[in-house]
Amino acid sequence: MTEWVKSQLNGAPVYTGALKADAARHDISEKTLNRALILLGCRKGKEKKTDGRWFWWLPDPLTGPVVSGSPALRPGTLELKSLAEIYAEADQARALANPIKKGT
C-alpha cells in the first residue's frame, strides 16, 4: 500500500480529492489510505484562501516537505501539518465538544 501511495504522490503535491478518488478506483478504502499516509510521514496542507483545496505530499528527506513543483503551490501558501497533527487536533476538538460528565 505504501508503495502505491509513493507512486501517486511522486514527490509533488496531489489534490486530496484526486488521491481519494484514485484510491477508490483501486478498491483502497479511505481508512487504509490514511494509514499509509501516516506511515510514510506524508504532509497535508490547505491553500490559504477561503475556498482553498487540501493537498497531500511526501516529505523531502533532506529539506522537509515539498511545496514547489506546482504553480498553484508556492512556499507560504500552505498551512503545513502532518496527518498525525490533524488527527490530534480533531481528537482535542471532539474531547472539548463532548466532555465526560462525572456522576451522571
Buried (B, 14 or more C-beta within 10 A) or exposed (E): BEEBBBEBBEEBBBBBEEBBEBBEEEEBEEEBBBBBBBEBEBBBBBBEEEEBBBBBBBBEEEEEBBBEEBEEBEEEBBEBBBBEEBEEEEEEEEEEEEEEEEEE
